Amino acid sequence: MKKILSAVILLMIISACNVSRNMETPKLALPSAFRNAVATADTSSIANIQWKDFFTDEILQKLIDSAIKNNFDMQIALRNMESSRLLFKQIKFNYTPQVSLNVSANTNRPSDNSLNGLTLGQFLGTNHIEDYNASLSLSWEADIWGKIRNQSKAALAKYLQTAEARKAIQTNIVSSVSQGYYNLLMLDEQLDIARRNLRLNDSTLKIIKLQLQAGQVSSLAVQQAEAQQLAAAGLVPEFEQNIAIQENALRVLTGALPDHIERSTRLNQLTVAESIPAGLPSAVVSRRPDVRSAELALSVANANVGFNKASMYPVLNITAAGGVNSLKASNWFNIPASLFGTVAGSVLQPVLNRRKLKTQYEVSKIEREKVVLQFRQSVLNAASEVSDALVKIEKLKARQAIIASRVRTLQQATGNANLLFKNGMANYLEVITAQSNVLQSELELASVKRQQLSAVAELYRSLGGGWN
């Protein structure tokens, strides 16, 4: 017994040694600033702003809040977190001995012609034997090489990964709802443009019909004006259809049945800030949930390597049992006569399956190298997404200014064409062309405004904002 305890103490002293060396998170050569970012000494980032302060439209805030609470992907993520948390708590008990309580009673009647039967009849004067037992058994594996410790590390990292997964889902929900809302406002604006242009075409058509009656134009003029009117009219049900589909999509994101969404905000009421700070690329590594999850995956891979390495080394098991035992129920709890106890220690060294264990160890090292590459790739993807969003914001701003100037020019041209046409100084083709051009330009301007707002929302997501 003293020798076993001495061996246990010695092994516990060396158990702090880990047979596998952890791989550190790789140092990434990130630039000092994102491509297309405005040069500034300010290192702050919009990602540090809470989503309720970033998206200030009240209707949009309600939609996002409802989606975070009721979205089914978010609910699944929360359940995954709870499941992973329970597994992590359970792993901690691997350090403690396994204790079992056993209470049993049995009787055995051997054959009269068997050795046991003849022996019982000769020495005990009975043809059966009874046995009553009540005992506690203990089994404990010494964590000499860090197997349990690595299991605990892996369980913790997996739990933290589920937390990052929940954050990633929330950032995507915030981005998706905001972009869907901006798209809905754009469709509202485009529907108004189509209806307004339809009324303008209707007024022009009436004038052309009067000119036809006066013999000033041919029926061709009426047909072309009607065709222009029908083209504008065809846009109305198209936009109404797209509005209904977008409303349904937003409602589903919020965990509700498809239905109408009340709104009072107009697209032109929303503005894009002149300066949108992106912060430092290095901050994305610690802020973006998907990058953090990839970093935690390296911790899991490290732990798996340590576990597989430790599996190749000897295992020390300590077992003990004690309780009361008797051949007669009447003497079962006769203390101390019925007491018994055993203590044993064993060392198990894999021999024939060592090749299999070594293969598992080598595979786990390769898997760890793959995780490192995936982590590097996730950082590159994050930097690329931020740069893409920044260049979109920059170029869409320039494009919006050009199209807005074009719309103003065409609106003036349409007004002038109508005045000239009414006074007989312009023909119907000039009016129809001017109305068609202004319709397309106004629709394009609304689309560009929506793209600007969506690019800002995408930048907010790609920087890691939205989960706080």
Number of C-alpha atoms within 10 A of each C-alpha: 9 7 9 14 12 11 14 17 12 12 16 15 11 12 15 13 12 18 18 18 11 14 15 10 13 12 7 11 7 14 11 10 18 20 16 15 18 14 10 9 7 10 11 14 18 20 25 18 15 13 21 16 9 16 17 11 14 13 16 21 19 13 19 27 18 16 24 22 13 16 21 15 17 21 14 12 20 16 14 18 21 15 13 21 18 13 16 20 13 12 17 14 12 17 14 11 15 13 14 11 11 11 12 10 14 10 11 10 13 16 12 14 9 10 10 16 17 17 16 18 13 11 8 11 10 13 17 16 16 13 15 20 19 17 17 15 18 15 18 17 19 20 21 24 26 22 24 22 21 25 20 23 20 24 24 20 23 22 22 19 24 21 21 24 21 23 22 25 21 26 25 19 24 29 25 19 23 23 22 20 24 24 24 24 23 25 25 19 21 25 21 15 21 23 16 14 20 23 15 16 25 17 13 22 22 14 15 25 19 13 18 16 11 9 10 11 16 13 14 10 19 21 14 15 23 18 14 20 23 14 15 22 17 12 17 17 12 12 20 15 13 16 21 16 16 20 21 18 19 26 21 17 25 23 18 15 12 17 14 14 16 8 12 8 14 12 20 12 7 15 10 13 8 8 7 17 17 26 22 19 19 17 16 23 23 14 18 25 26 22 25 21 23 23 24 23 22 27 25 24 26 25 29 24 28 26 24 23 23 23 20 20 17 15 19 19 16 19 18 15 17 15 18 21 23 20 16 13 14 9 14 18 18 13 9 8 12 16 16 14 12 10 14 12 18 13 12 10 14 15 10 8 10 14 12 12 19 15 12 18 21 15 14 21 19 14 17 22 16 14 21 21 14 17 24 19 14 20 23 14 14 22 22 15 16 26 20 18 23 24 15 20 23 16 11 19 17 11 16 19 13 12 17 17 14 17 21 14 12 20 19 14 18 22 14 15 23 24 14 16 19 16 9 12 10 15 16 23 14 16 23 22 14 20 26 19 17 22 21 14 19 22 19 17 23 23 19 20 23 24 21 23 22 23 24 21 23 27 25 26 27 28 28 29 30 28 23 13
